[in-house]
Amino acid sequence: MAEHQSALLLRKQLTELNKNPVEGFSAGLIDDNDIYKWEVLIIGPPDTLYEGGFFKAHLFFPKDYPLKPPKMKFITDIWHPNIEKNGDVCISILHDPGDDKYGYEKASERWLPVHTVETIMISVISMLADPNDESPANVDAAKDFRENYKIFKRKVASCVRKSQEEV
């Protein structure tokens, strides 16, 4: 029953995004027969180092969505403190609900069932604009961001160029 409910909810969200697109990203299914696997295209936010880039990512929803968050993975190379080198996104709202066992995040910052694909994408776009180098998923990117911003900018610019060629 929960699987049926999550599929209905995801179809509703996809229909809504197609009817009323949100600036900054587009979303669709990787495979029309699997509502649990989405592909999103994020347009690099204006006035950021990522501006002009086209970054493809996948969202994998669990069958018990919205009780549990999806996983998100960038397919396009991207250099960012909060995105692991393999593309996995590390952002508070995609962490399982409840208290953080390390005490770093408040429960209110973590996954809540009220989140939608739209709120996830807005958070990820915001993360691109404002990296959190205090809790990095990519320590090397965080180190560049903090200690050698010129190199950080160069690596991001390279990712933006590469993303434009891949579109």
N, C-alpha and C positions, 0 to 999 in steps of 0.2 A: 504494500500500500504506500509506504514512504517513497519507494522508487517512482511510483506513478505520480505522486504529488510533486516530487522534485522535477520530474520531466515536464509536467504541466506548468510549473512556475518558470522553468527555463524557457519553454516555448513562448510564454507570455512576455518575458523580458526581451527575448529576441525579436518578437513581433513589434514590441514597443520601440526598441532601438531602430528597427527598420522604418517604422512610421515616423518617428521623431528622432532623427540622428543627433548625437551630442558632438559638439565641436571638439576636435582633437583626436578622435579615434573612430574606427568603424569595426563592426563585429559580424561574424558569421560562423557557420559550422564548418569544421574541417571535413566532415563527412555528413551528408544530409541525413543519413540513417542513424546518427549518434548525437543526440541532444546534449550529451555530457562532455563533448570535446569541441571547443570553440577556437577560432583563430581571430585574433584582433590585430589591427594595424594602427599603431600609435604614430601620430604626426608629432615630430619634435616640437615641444612648446616654444612659442615665440619668446624672444628675449632671453633664451637660455643657450647653453653650449650645444644643445641637441636640436636647435631650430634648423628646419630644412631636412631633417632626417625622417625616414620611414621605417619604423621598427616593428617587425612582425613578432608576435608572441602567441603562445597557446595557453588556454585556460582549460584545466581538467577538473570537472566537477565531480564530487563524490555522490553516491546514490542517496546519501542522507542530507544533501543540500536542501535547505539553507541552514541546517543545524551545524554543519561543518563547512569550512571554507574550501574554495577550489585551490589548486596549485597553479602557479603561473610560471611560465618559462619563456624567455626570449629566444627566438630562433635566429634573429638577426644579431650579429655581434654588437655588443654595447659595453662601454667602459663606464662603470658606475659603482660607487661604494656599496650600494644596497642590492646589487645584482651579482650573483656568483658568476665565476668565470664560465660555468656551464650554462648560464642563462637563467637559473632559478632566481625568482624574485623573493627577497626577504623584506617584508614590510609588515608592520604590526597587524593591520586588519586581515592579513592572510594567515595569521597564527591562530591555532585552535582556541576556542573560547575559554574563558576562565582566567584564573590567576597565573602569572608567569612564575614558574618554579625558581627562576633566577632573580625575581624581584625587579627586573628592569622595566617591564611594561605593566601598566594598570590594566585590569580586566576590561575597562571601558575603551581601551585603545585597540584591543584585540578583536577577533571576529565576533560579530553579532548577527543573528539571523535577519536583521533588517537590511543588511548590506545587499546590494544588487550588483550586477555587472557594471552598471553606470557608476556606482559609488566606488567600486574597486578601481575602475579605470581612472576616475578623477583623482583618486589617491596615488596611483602609480604615476600619472602625469605630474602631480604635485611633487612626488618624490624625485622625478627627473629634474625638476626646477630647483629643488632644495634638498640635496643629499644629506643623509644623516651619517656623518663619519665617526660618530661616537659608538655606533653598534654596527660595524661593517660586515657584510657578507663577503666582500672582496677586499681583503686587507691591503693588497697592493694598490688598488684604485683609491682607497681611503688615504693611504700613505702619500700617493701622488697628489691627491686633492689637498692634503694638509701641508705637505712639505715641498712639493714642486709643482705648483699650479700650472706652470708653463707646459710641463710634460703632460699633465692631466688634460689640459686643453687640446694639445696636439693629438693625444690618443682618442679623445672624444671626436675631434674633427675628422680623424681617419675613419672612425665608425660611421659618422654621418655621411661622408663621401661614399663609403662602401654600401651603405643602405640605399643611397640614391641610385647606384648602379644596379642594384638587385631588383628594383621595382619594375 
